[in-house]
Amino acid sequence: MTRIQMLLLALLLIPAVTLAEGGLVISDAWSPEAPPGRMMAGFMELHNTGEDAIVLVDGESPLFGHVEIHTMIMDEGVMRMRRLDELAIAPGEVVKLRPGGLHLMLIDPQQPLALGETIDITLIDEQGERYPLVSEVRERTRPSMGD
């Protein structure tokens, strides 16, 4: 086998090794438009492709003072938001952050955001691993309780 063939073989194997190690795959990240100065939400799908649980404990964004993970719960007939200290995603699990359920709260906006603009967000796990994502500002939709 020539050196060029060995190099090509090595380059072909690198993506397979990266894929086998797994991680957090984030898709369809979006945030509903909000009036200027108001906090916003973040929705997306989180897929743990690894062999170990990923436990998200924090988030940050340069466009917001802080980012929190929230859930919606029914409390004496009233739907209430509650901050979660952590969000565990089991190996192979897909967790959907959607209106009316799990979501990010983007608090203390630093500037107004309009439809089509993007928000850089970083999710952080308990090991300090960082998962950057870009959320698109979209039109507000009504919550779907069946999702």
ABEGO torsion letter per residue (X at the ends): XBAAAAAAAAAAAAAAAAAAAEEBBBBGBBBBBBBBGBBBBBBBBBBBABABBBBBABBBBAABABBBBBBBBBBGGBBBBBBBABBBBBBGBBBBBBBGBBBBBBBGBABBBBBGBBBBBBBBBAAGBBBBBBBBBBBBBBBBAAX
